[in-house]
């Protein structure tokens, strides 16, 4: 049986999600439970670290925190995420926090059921050329629902990416 060339576009259109759903899916294409993303950029003596994770990895839910237990879980997570030591940079680099910003998407009702928590740290390093490693052990221990962390980094010595897991939590920040 031969098909008309016009039937293929009709079949393909039938497989596409409804426009409203497609818009929501498109804006959260990277949202996957158990996974998080971290970007680390070193410029001169300043390190910028940005962590983005589904809220489920951090607090175990993604809806607006309305119950006392949920609000307490969010407050505890914020306290923990405020510590850049959670992302253990090697001490030889002499990095210390200058600012932290946390954007939590659980405070107010939103249209999407998929919510993220974003954390950014700015650090000043006295020996930036010695920044060679990131240890995510403490992050995985603090948030056991997180099963992988995609780390992308850019340093004067090179750039790259690596996927970390609780079993393999160390990232070498140089190319060689």
ZITANOR-V150021 format. One record per helix or strand of 2 or more residues. SS is the DSSP state (A for helix, B for strand). FROM is the first residue (numbers start at 1). LEN is the number of residues. If there is no record, write none. Layout:
SS:FROM:LEN / SS:FROM:LEN
//
This chain:
A:5:11 / A:19:9 / B:35:9 / B:46:9 / A:55:5 / A:68:14 / A:84:3 / B:88:2 / A:91:3 / B:95:10 / B:116:10 / A:128:3 / B:133:3 / A:137:6 / B:148:8 / B:158:8 / B:170:3
//
